[in-house]
């Protein structure tokens, strides 16, 4: 097998394993199983940047918990403004709307409203944009939505399993190759292209990535939202080692960000994380 064929085979296998991982996370649980208040942890670092463009937020009601992480980009403080608007909008709509009655409607309403508010405040995407990941957790079910490259994962039984795919050119190339719309040579050229093609703060904002079915959670699971400043710098095994500990989610969040702060690399992006620990009642 030549090198091109080997890489394409590995690419398809990786996508297949992601699909299998999602099926694994959706295995059934007892319907009568209930969950008490979720253990929440949040932490951020500015890295070596001059401006902190990441923003995080959580909100709770009697029905469940919402968490949102935004990774901004833009000129001057444009990225920080865009990410703050995105987080505030998701929280405000969550508080005013029964999100758990129709999660998909909530996500679409929140993301499109945030996109309009960012454009209204900043004028165009050259001044500020944001990648946004948002999750809802209620009665042992996880719902998620994504625009951009925020990572959404579930940590279960020692393994950090990706739930979202993201909106990078590399992911788009994988999808087009699987659909037969892109040759293997062209797919290989785009395999490591991490440029984001979909995000909040643009006139041509596309529909977000949405869950196809809610993920059923188990006791001991942790929902993890991370910006690329964390998951691209720190290896999966190091992340899993921190999540394995018996400490609270807040302590784990601090420890994850400390991995970034202690990393010897001179160039470190903003990094942020939200952890939602699931515990059986």
PEJO-V709220 format. One line per field, one symbol per residue. ss: DSSP state (a for helix, b for strand, c for the rest). phi: phi as a letter, one per 20 degrees, with the letter a starting at -180 (. if undefined). A space follows every 10 residues. Layout:
ss->???
phi->???
This chain:
ss->ccaaaaaaaa aaaaaaaaaa aaaaaccccc ccccbcccbb bbbbbccccc cccbbbbbbb bccbbbbbbb bbbccccaaa aaaaaaaaaa aaaaaaccaa acaaaaaaaa aaaaaaaaaa aaccccccbb bbbbbbbbcc bbbbbbbccc bbbbbbccbb bbcccccbaa aaaaaaaacc cccaaaaaac cccccbcccb ccccccccbb ccccbbcccc cbbbbbcaaa accccaaaaa aaacccccaa aaaaaaaaaa accccccccc bbbbbbbccb c
phi->.fffffffff ffffffffff fffffeffcf fefccegffd cbabbemdee cedebcacbc cfercdcccc debqelegff ffffffffff fffffecfff fbgfffffff ffffffffff ednbffeacb eccccccblm dddbbbcocf edcceblnde dfdedncdff fffgffffem ebfffffffd gdeefedcae ocfegefffc gebfeeecgn fcecdceffe feedfgffff fffffeffff fffgffffff feffffdcfg cbbccceecf f
